[in-house]
Every structure is written in structure tokens, then in C-alpha cells.
Amino acid sequence: MIREAFYRHFDNRREVASYFGLTPSPFNSGTMRVDQGISKAGNPRIRTLAIELSWLWLRHQPESALTSWFLQKVGNATGRIRRIAIVALARKLMIALWRYVTIGLIPEAAVLRQA
């Protein structure tokens, strides 16, 4: 992931999410405002990797703030709700990892293994 995405310069978190293709795609017509899901305009290979990494994050970082956020949003839901929420978690996780790579900010309550 470092060689694919995080070697690039991003000015803000929106650029990070856009590169990964994890930005919302709103539909605004007159008074109707509806979200159509994610744009999928970014790199499809890295987006798939980000979503897989999010599932692994849930398994290996059960005490982190991101995992707590996911479990609070999803609860006991299964299926479609979990798949939608994991994409939201992927966006949050990629932004957190970008902050870690650029400024050294460790994601809240994440456990790092000492080498």
C-alpha cells in the first residue's frame, strides 16, 4: 500500500479518499438530495485492498476507536448494512493511515507491535 498510494502527496483527507475511490456520490436535483453510494472513480485495486484491510483491522485491532465506531454503527446487523459500513470504515482507516505515514499520528487506541 505504501508503494501504491502513500508515496503520493495529498493536501487533505478528501484527496486521500478520492484517490481510493471512497468518496460519496451525491445526487442533487431541485429539492431532492440523495446519496448514490461511493463514486468508485479512484484506483480499483487499491480500493479493494483498503476494504480488505478494514476487515483485518476489525479482527486485529478490537480495542481501537475505529473498531468501536464500526461496532456502534453496525451493532448486530449483518449483510448489506455491514458491507456499507465497512466502506465507511475503509475511508476512515485510509485517512488515519495517511496521517500516520505523513505526520506520525497513530490511530486512536491502536496497538503497534514493537519490532
PyMOL CGO cylinders between C-alpha atoms (Angstrom):
from pymol import cmd
from pymol.cgo import CYLINDER

trace = [
    CYLINDER, 0.00, 0.00, 0.00, 2.94, 2.33, 0.67, 0.3, 1, 1, 1, 1, 1, 1,
    CYLINDER, 2.94, 2.33, 0.67, 4.21, 1.94, -2.89, 0.3, 1, 1, 1, 1, 1, 1,
    CYLINDER, 4.21, 1.94, -2.89, 0.76, 2.19, -4.42, 0.3, 1, 1, 1, 1, 1, 1,
    CYLINDER, 0.76, 2.19, -4.42, -0.79, 5.11, -2.56, 0.3, 1, 1, 1, 1, 1, 1,
    CYLINDER, -0.79, 5.11, -2.56, 1.03, 6.66, 0.36, 0.3, 1, 1, 1, 1, 1, 1,
    CYLINDER, 1.03, 6.66, 0.36, 4.12, 7.72, -1.55, 0.3, 1, 1, 1, 1, 1, 1,
    CYLINDER, 4.12, 7.72, -1.55, 1.93, 10.37, -3.24, 0.3, 1, 1, 1, 1, 1, 1,
    CYLINDER, 1.93, 10.37, -3.24, 1.43, 13.84, -1.86, 0.3, 1, 1, 1, 1, 1, 1,
    CYLINDER, 1.43, 13.84, -1.86, -2.11, 14.59, -0.70, 0.3, 1, 1, 1, 1, 1, 1,
    CYLINDER, -2.11, 14.59, -0.70, -3.11, 18.04, 0.56, 0.3, 1, 1, 1, 1, 1, 1,
    CYLINDER, -3.11, 18.04, 0.56, -6.07, 16.90, 2.66, 0.3, 1, 1, 1, 1, 1, 1,
    CYLINDER, -6.07, 16.90, 2.66, -8.22, 13.94, 3.66, 0.3, 1, 1, 1, 1, 1, 1,
    CYLINDER, -8.22, 13.94, 3.66, -10.65, 14.50, 0.78, 0.3, 1, 1, 1, 1, 1, 1,
    CYLINDER, -10.65, 14.50, 0.78, -7.86, 13.92, -1.73, 0.3, 1, 1, 1, 1, 1, 1,
    CYLINDER, -7.86, 13.92, -1.73, -6.92, 10.70, 0.07, 0.3, 1, 1, 1, 1, 1, 1,
    CYLINDER, -6.92, 10.70, 0.07, -10.50, 9.40, -0.05, 0.3, 1, 1, 1, 1, 1, 1,
    CYLINDER, -10.50, 9.40, -0.05, -10.84, 10.46, -3.68, 0.3, 1, 1, 1, 1, 1, 1,
    CYLINDER, -10.84, 10.46, -3.68, -7.69, 8.59, -4.70, 0.3, 1, 1, 1, 1, 1, 1,
    CYLINDER, -7.69, 8.59, -4.70, -9.03, 5.45, -3.06, 0.3, 1, 1, 1, 1, 1, 1,
    CYLINDER, -9.03, 5.45, -3.06, -12.45, 5.93, -4.69, 0.3, 1, 1, 1, 1, 1, 1,
    CYLINDER, -12.45, 5.93, -4.69, -14.19, 6.10, -1.33, 0.3, 1, 1, 1, 1, 1, 1,
    CYLINDER, -14.19, 6.10, -1.33, -15.95, 9.47, -1.68, 0.3, 1, 1, 1, 1, 1, 1,
    CYLINDER, -15.95, 9.47, -1.68, -19.73, 9.87, -1.60, 0.3, 1, 1, 1, 1, 1, 1,
    CYLINDER, -19.73, 9.87, -1.60, -21.57, 10.44, -4.86, 0.3, 1, 1, 1, 1, 1, 1,
    CYLINDER, -21.57, 10.44, -4.86, -24.48, 12.82, -4.15, 0.3, 1, 1, 1, 1, 1, 1,
    CYLINDER, -24.48, 12.82, -4.15, -27.40, 13.42, -6.49, 0.3, 1, 1, 1, 1, 1, 1,
    CYLINDER, -27.40, 13.42, -6.49, -28.87, 16.92, -6.17, 0.3, 1, 1, 1, 1, 1, 1,
    CYLINDER, -28.87, 16.92, -6.17, -31.81, 17.83, -8.37, 0.3, 1, 1, 1, 1, 1, 1,
    CYLINDER, -31.81, 17.83, -8.37, -34.02, 20.66, -7.24, 0.3, 1, 1, 1, 1, 1, 1,
    CYLINDER, -34.02, 20.66, -7.24, -35.20, 19.84, -3.75, 0.3, 1, 1, 1, 1, 1, 1,
    CYLINDER, -35.20, 19.84, -3.75, -34.22, 16.17, -3.96, 0.3, 1, 1, 1, 1, 1, 1,
    CYLINDER, -34.22, 16.17, -3.96, -30.88, 15.29, -2.38, 0.3, 1, 1, 1, 1, 1, 1,
    CYLINDER, -30.88, 15.29, -2.38, -29.89, 11.61, -2.31, 0.3, 1, 1, 1, 1, 1, 1,
    CYLINDER, -29.89, 11.61, -2.31, -26.59, 9.79, -1.83, 0.3, 1, 1, 1, 1, 1, 1,
    CYLINDER, -26.59, 9.79, -1.83, -25.87, 7.25, -4.55, 0.3, 1, 1, 1, 1, 1, 1,
    CYLINDER, -25.87, 7.25, -4.55, -23.12, 5.39, -2.75, 0.3, 1, 1, 1, 1, 1, 1,
    CYLINDER, -23.12, 5.39, -2.75, -19.39, 5.78, -3.36, 0.3, 1, 1, 1, 1, 1, 1,
    CYLINDER, -19.39, 5.78, -3.36, -18.03, 7.28, -6.57, 0.3, 1, 1, 1, 1, 1, 1,
    CYLINDER, -18.03, 7.28, -6.57, -15.63, 4.42, -7.45, 0.3, 1, 1, 1, 1, 1, 1,
    CYLINDER, -15.63, 4.42, -7.45, -13.66, 6.93, -9.53, 0.3, 1, 1, 1, 1, 1, 1,
    CYLINDER, -13.66, 6.93, -9.53, -10.35, 6.11, -7.85, 0.3, 1, 1, 1, 1, 1, 1,
    CYLINDER, -10.35, 6.11, -7.85, -7.91, 3.24, -8.17, 0.3, 1, 1, 1, 1, 1, 1,
    CYLINDER, -7.91, 3.24, -8.17, -9.97, 0.00, -8.06, 0.3, 1, 1, 1, 1, 1, 1,
    CYLINDER, -9.97, 0.00, -8.06, -7.05, -2.20, -6.98, 0.3, 1, 1, 1, 1, 1, 1,
    CYLINDER, -7.05, -2.20, -6.98, -6.15, -0.02, -4.01, 0.3, 1, 1, 1, 1, 1, 1,
    CYLINDER, -6.15, -0.02, -4.01, -9.85, 0.40, -3.07, 0.3, 1, 1, 1, 1, 1, 1,
    CYLINDER, -9.85, 0.40, -3.07, -10.21, -3.39, -2.87, 0.3, 1, 1, 1, 1, 1, 1,
    CYLINDER, -10.21, -3.39, -2.87, -7.08, -3.57, -0.75, 0.3, 1, 1, 1, 1, 1, 1,
    CYLINDER, -7.08, -3.57, -0.75, -8.40, -0.83, 1.56, 0.3, 1, 1, 1, 1, 1, 1,
    CYLINDER, -8.40, -0.83, 1.56, -11.66, -2.69, 2.13, 0.3, 1, 1, 1, 1, 1, 1,
    CYLINDER, -11.66, -2.69, 2.13, -9.83, -5.97, 2.83, 0.3, 1, 1, 1, 1, 1, 1,
    CYLINDER, -9.83, -5.97, 2.83, -7.52, -4.12, 5.22, 0.3, 1, 1, 1, 1, 1, 1,
    CYLINDER, -7.52, -4.12, 5.22, -10.59, -2.76, 7.02, 0.3, 1, 1, 1, 1, 1, 1,
    CYLINDER, -10.59, -2.76, 7.02, -11.88, -6.28, 7.68, 0.3, 1, 1, 1, 1, 1, 1,
    CYLINDER, -11.88, -6.28, 7.68, -8.45, -7.21, 9.02, 0.3, 1, 1, 1, 1, 1, 1,
    CYLINDER, -8.45, -7.21, 9.02, -8.39, -4.05, 11.16, 0.3, 1, 1, 1, 1, 1, 1,
    CYLINDER, -8.39, -4.05, 11.16, -11.61, -5.17, 12.85, 0.3, 1, 1, 1, 1, 1, 1,
    CYLINDER, -11.61, -5.17, 12.85, -10.09, -8.55, 13.64, 0.3, 1, 1, 1, 1, 1, 1,
    CYLINDER, -10.09, -8.55, 13.64, -6.64, -7.44, 14.81, 0.3, 1, 1, 1, 1, 1, 1,
    CYLINDER, -6.64, -7.44, 14.81, -7.40, -4.06, 16.44, 0.3, 1, 1, 1, 1, 1, 1,
    CYLINDER, -7.40, -4.06, 16.44, -10.51, -4.78, 18.55, 0.3, 1, 1, 1, 1, 1, 1,
    CYLINDER, -10.51, -4.78, 18.55, -9.74, -2.03, 21.08, 0.3, 1, 1, 1, 1, 1, 1,
    CYLINDER, -9.74, -2.03, 21.08, -9.21, 0.82, 18.59, 0.3, 1, 1, 1, 1, 1, 1,
    CYLINDER, -9.21, 0.82, 18.59, -11.52, 3.79, 18.24, 0.3, 1, 1, 1, 1, 1, 1,
    CYLINDER, -11.52, 3.79, 18.24, -12.24, 2.91, 14.61, 0.3, 1, 1, 1, 1, 1, 1,
    CYLINDER, -12.24, 2.91, 14.61, -13.39, -0.58, 15.58, 0.3, 1, 1, 1, 1, 1, 1,
    CYLINDER, -13.39, -0.58, 15.58, -15.56, 0.85, 18.34, 0.3, 1, 1, 1, 1, 1, 1,
    CYLINDER, -15.56, 0.85, 18.34, -17.11, 3.29, 15.87, 0.3, 1, 1, 1, 1, 1, 1,
    CYLINDER, -17.11, 3.29, 15.87, -17.86, 0.45, 13.43, 0.3, 1, 1, 1, 1, 1, 1,
    CYLINDER, -17.86, 0.45, 13.43, -19.42, -1.77, 16.10, 0.3, 1, 1, 1, 1, 1, 1,
    CYLINDER, -19.42, -1.77, 16.10, -21.52, 1.12, 17.39, 0.3, 1, 1, 1, 1, 1, 1,
    CYLINDER, -21.52, 1.12, 17.39, -22.85, 1.86, 13.90, 0.3, 1, 1, 1, 1, 1, 1,
    CYLINDER, -22.85, 1.86, 13.90, -23.46, -1.75, 12.88, 0.3, 1, 1, 1, 1, 1, 1,
    CYLINDER, -23.46, -1.75, 12.88, -24.40, -3.43, 16.13, 0.3, 1, 1, 1, 1, 1, 1,
    CYLINDER, -24.40, -3.43, 16.13, -25.70, -6.94, 15.38, 0.3, 1, 1, 1, 1, 1, 1,
    CYLINDER, -25.70, -6.94, 15.38, -26.63, -6.19, 11.77, 0.3, 1, 1, 1, 1, 1, 1,
    CYLINDER, -26.63, -6.19, 11.77, -25.48, -8.49, 9.01, 0.3, 1, 1, 1, 1, 1, 1,
    CYLINDER, -25.48, -8.49, 9.01, -25.29, -8.45, 5.25, 0.3, 1, 1, 1, 1, 1, 1,
    CYLINDER, -25.29, -8.45, 5.25, -25.78, -5.21, 3.36, 0.3, 1, 1, 1, 1, 1, 1,
    CYLINDER, -25.78, -5.21, 3.36, -25.53, -2.92, 6.39, 0.3, 1, 1, 1, 1, 1, 1,
    CYLINDER, -25.53, -2.92, 6.39, -22.12, -4.35, 7.34, 0.3, 1, 1, 1, 1, 1, 1,
    CYLINDER, -22.12, -4.35, 7.34, -20.85, -4.03, 3.77, 0.3, 1, 1, 1, 1, 1, 1,
    CYLINDER, -20.85, -4.03, 3.77, -21.90, -0.38, 3.61, 0.3, 1, 1, 1, 1, 1, 1,
    CYLINDER, -21.90, -0.38, 3.61, -20.33, 0.35, 6.99, 0.3, 1, 1, 1, 1, 1, 1,
    CYLINDER, -20.33, 0.35, 6.99, -17.05, -1.38, 6.09, 0.3, 1, 1, 1, 1, 1, 1,
    CYLINDER, -17.05, -1.38, 6.09, -16.63, 1.02, 3.16, 0.3, 1, 1, 1, 1, 1, 1,
    CYLINDER, -16.63, 1.02, 3.16, -17.09, 3.93, 5.57, 0.3, 1, 1, 1, 1, 1, 1,
    CYLINDER, -17.09, 3.93, 5.57, -14.55, 2.32, 7.89, 0.3, 1, 1, 1, 1, 1, 1,
    CYLINDER, -14.55, 2.32, 7.89, -12.16, 1.87, 4.96, 0.3, 1, 1, 1, 1, 1, 1,
    CYLINDER, -12.16, 1.87, 4.96, -12.35, 5.61, 4.24, 0.3, 1, 1, 1, 1, 1, 1,
    CYLINDER, -12.35, 5.61, 4.24, -11.69, 6.48, 7.89, 0.3, 1, 1, 1, 1, 1, 1,
    CYLINDER, -11.69, 6.48, 7.89, -8.87, 3.95, 8.11, 0.3, 1, 1, 1, 1, 1, 1,
    CYLINDER, -8.87, 3.95, 8.11, -7.10, 5.17, 4.96, 0.3, 1, 1, 1, 1, 1, 1,
    CYLINDER, -7.10, 5.17, 4.96, -7.23, 8.72, 6.27, 0.3, 1, 1, 1, 1, 1, 1,
    CYLINDER, -7.23, 8.72, 6.27, -5.87, 7.56, 9.65, 0.3, 1, 1, 1, 1, 1, 1,
    CYLINDER, -5.87, 7.56, 9.65, -3.06, 5.61, 7.97, 0.3, 1, 1, 1, 1, 1, 1,
    CYLINDER, -3.06, 5.61, 7.97, -2.24, 8.60, 5.73, 0.3, 1, 1, 1, 1, 1, 1,
    CYLINDER, -2.24, 8.60, 5.73, -1.92, 10.74, 8.86, 0.3, 1, 1, 1, 1, 1, 1,
    CYLINDER, -1.92, 10.74, 8.86, 0.32, 8.07, 10.40, 0.3, 1, 1, 1, 1, 1, 1,
    CYLINDER, 0.32, 8.07, 10.40, 2.58, 7.92, 7.35, 0.3, 1, 1, 1, 1, 1, 1,
    CYLINDER, 2.58, 7.92, 7.35, 2.84, 11.70, 6.90, 0.3, 1, 1, 1, 1, 1, 1,
    CYLINDER, 2.84, 11.70, 6.90, 2.91, 13.13, 10.43, 0.3, 1, 1, 1, 1, 1, 1,
    CYLINDER, 2.91, 13.13, 10.43, 3.33, 10.07, 12.64, 0.3, 1, 1, 1, 1, 1, 1,
    CYLINDER, 3.33, 10.07, 12.64, -0.11, 10.32, 14.28, 0.3, 1, 1, 1, 1, 1, 1,
    CYLINDER, -0.11, 10.32, 14.28, -1.05, 6.83, 15.50, 0.3, 1, 1, 1, 1, 1, 1,
    CYLINDER, -1.05, 6.83, 15.50, -4.76, 5.98, 15.10, 0.3, 1, 1, 1, 1, 1, 1,
    CYLINDER, -4.76, 5.98, 15.10, -6.55, 6.36, 18.43, 0.3, 1, 1, 1, 1, 1, 1,
    CYLINDER, -6.55, 6.36, 18.43, -6.20, 3.32, 20.73, 0.3, 1, 1, 1, 1, 1, 1,
    CYLINDER, -6.20, 3.32, 20.73, -4.41, 1.29, 18.05, 0.3, 1, 1, 1, 1, 1, 1,
    CYLINDER, -4.41, 1.29, 18.05, -1.78, -1.17, 19.27, 0.3, 1, 1, 1, 1, 1, 1,
    CYLINDER, -1.78, -1.17, 19.27, 1.55, -1.15, 17.46, 0.3, 1, 1, 1, 1, 1, 1,
    CYLINDER, 1.55, -1.15, 17.46, 3.76, -4.18, 17.58, 0.3, 1, 1, 1, 1, 1, 1,
    CYLINDER, 3.76, -4.18, 17.58, 7.35, -3.50, 18.59, 0.3, 1, 1, 1, 1, 1, 1,
    CYLINDER, 7.35, -3.50, 18.59, 9.90, -4.79, 16.10, 0.3, 1, 1, 1, 1, 1, 1,
]
cmd.load_cgo(trace, "trace")
